[in-house]
Amino acid sequence: MFETIKKLFTPVESIDAQQARAYMNEHAEGSFTLLDVRQPAEYQTAHIPGATLVPLPKLSDSYDQLDPEKPVIVY
């Protein structure tokens, strides 16, 4: 449990949309998590294929569902 919480406070790298697209093109689908933190209505309107929806207000209750071994791209 402590290790999971510790990861929440580990500095992360910010990348722009072009860098994210390049990363996704260079890595196999399933080797990273694409996390959409918008609201369900926004997700229904449009989302990146393969994205997992976890609205930002629910993220603190759902972060344990993410694979800690995979990089996460959040949008």
Buried (B, 14 or more C-beta within 10 A) or exposed (E): EEEEEEEEEEEEEEEEEEEBEEEBEEEEEEEBBBBBBBEEEEBEEEBEEEBBBBBEEEBEEEBEEBEEEEEBBBE
